Amino acid sequence: MAETDELWVWKYQAEVTKVIDEVTVKAMVDLGFNEMKELTFTLYGITVPKTLSQSEKGTKSAMARKAHRWLSKRLKGETVTLYSRKQDKLSNGLYFASIEHDDEVINEVMIKEGFAKTIL
């Protein structure tokens, strides 16, 4: 995270409890002082194509399904480090985050593996 240290203000340890979709996870976050809270995060700066075409609206693309399975296998039940910024809470209650696991930034790995594209 050396290149992005200035971007991220908050750093938390968390256990991923659920992978909701290809870019969204629910995690039990250690807020410190024995305080835990389950929050929902969306991976910052990436997108995965969700639908095949306008006629198939609501149908996940094969890549979205593959990315969801990959993310679930990689993170569900795992302890991760979350990097976030206070102002990144969305109106729907999600927070943007960069997720680090096994010394890799998952957001970046998803791009390298071809599951996602940068949207910055």
C-alpha positions as CSV (number, residue, x, y, z in Angstrom):
1,M,0.0,0.0,0.0
2,A,3.0,2.3,-0.1
3,E,1.9,4.2,-3.2
4,T,-1.6,4.8,-1.9
5,D,-0.8,5.6,1.8
6,E,-1.8,9.3,1.3
7,L,-5.1,8.3,-0.2
8,W,-6.3,6.1,2.6
9,V,-7.0,7.6,6.0
10,W,-8.4,4.6,8.0
11,K,-6.9,1.2,8.4
12,Y,-8.8,-1.7,10.0
13,Q,-8.4,-5.4,10.6
14,A,-11.5,-7.3,9.6
15,E,-12.9,-10.8,8.9
16,V,-14.8,-11.1,5.6
17,T,-18.2,-12.7,6.6
18,K,-19.9,-12.6,3.2
19,V,-19.0,-11.8,-0.5
20,I,-22.2,-10.2,-1.8
21,D,-21.1,-9.8,-5.4
22,E,-18.1,-9.4,-7.6
23,V,-17.0,-6.1,-5.9
24,T,-18.9,-6.0,-2.6
25,V,-18.1,-7.7,0.7
26,K,-19.5,-7.7,4.2
27,A,-16.9,-7.7,7.0
28,M,-16.8,-7.8,10.8
29,V,-14.5,-4.8,11.4
30,D,-12.3,-4.4,14.5
31,L,-12.8,-0.7,15.4
32,G,-10.5,-1.0,18.4
33,F,-11.1,-1.0,22.1
34,N,-12.9,-4.4,21.8
35,E,-15.5,-2.8,19.5
36,M,-16.6,-4.8,16.4
37,K,-19.1,-3.8,13.7
38,E,-20.3,-5.6,10.6
39,L,-20.0,-3.2,7.6
40,T,-20.4,-3.5,3.8
41,F,-17.6,-2.4,1.5
42,T,-17.3,-2.0,-2.2
43,L,-13.9,-2.4,-3.8
44,Y,-12.6,1.1,-4.7
45,G,-11.6,2.0,-8.2
46,I,-12.7,-1.1,-10.1
47,T,-15.7,-2.4,-12.0
48,V,-16.7,-5.7,-13.4
49,P,-19.0,-5.9,-16.4
50,K,-22.4,-7.0,-14.9
51,T,-24.7,-7.7,-17.8
52,L,-24.3,-9.2,-21.3
53,S,-26.6,-6.9,-23.2
54,Q,-29.6,-4.6,-22.8
55,S,-32.0,-7.5,-23.7
56,E,-30.6,-9.5,-20.8
57,K,-30.9,-6.8,-18.2
58,G,-30.5,-8.2,-14.7
59,T,-28.5,-11.2,-15.9
60,K,-24.9,-11.4,-14.6
61,S,-22.2,-11.8,-17.2
62,A,-20.0,-14.9,-17.1
63,M,-17.1,-12.6,-16.0
64,A,-19.2,-11.2,-13.1
65,R,-20.1,-14.7,-12.0
66,K,-16.5,-15.9,-12.3
67,A,-15.2,-12.8,-10.4
68,H,-17.8,-13.4,-7.6
69,R,-16.7,-17.0,-7.2
70,W,-13.0,-16.0,-7.2
71,L,-13.5,-13.3,-4.6
72,S,-15.6,-15.6,-2.4
73,K,-12.9,-18.3,-2.6
74,R,-10.2,-15.8,-1.9
75,L,-11.7,-13.8,1.0
76,K,-14.7,-15.4,2.7
77,G,-13.8,-16.2,6.3
78,E,-10.4,-14.6,5.9
79,T,-8.8,-11.9,8.0
80,V,-8.0,-8.8,5.8
81,T,-6.7,-5.3,6.2
82,L,-9.2,-2.6,5.0
83,Y,-8.1,0.8,3.9
84,S,-10.9,3.4,3.6
85,R,-11.6,7.1,3.9
86,K,-14.3,8.7,6.1
87,Q,-15.9,10.6,3.2
88,D,-16.3,7.5,1.1
89,K,-19.6,6.3,2.7
90,L,-22.2,6.0,0.0
91,S,-25.9,6.9,0.5
92,N,-26.8,3.2,0.5
93,G,-24.5,2.5,3.5
94,L,-21.6,1.1,1.6
95,Y,-18.0,2.2,2.1
96,F,-15.3,2.2,-0.5
97,A,-12.2,0.3,0.5
98,S,-9.0,-1.2,-0.7
99,I,-8.6,-4.7,0.7
100,E,-5.2,-6.2,1.5
101,H,-4.9,-10.0,1.9
102,D,-1.7,-12.1,1.9
103,D,0.4,-9.0,1.1
104,E,-1.6,-8.3,-2.0
105,V,-4.1,-5.6,-2.7
106,I,-7.2,-7.5,-3.9
107,N,-8.5,-4.5,-6.0
108,E,-5.2,-4.6,-8.0
109,V,-5.1,-8.5,-8.2
110,M,-8.6,-8.5,-9.7
111,I,-7.4,-6.1,-12.5
112,K,-4.2,-8.2,-13.1
113,E,-6.2,-11.4,-13.2
114,G,-8.6,-9.9,-15.8
115,F,-11.7,-9.9,-13.6
116,A,-12.0,-6.1,-13.3
117,K,-11.2,-2.8,-15.0
118,T,-10.0,0.5,-13.4
119,I,-12.6,3.2,-13.1
120,L,-10.5,6.0,-11.5
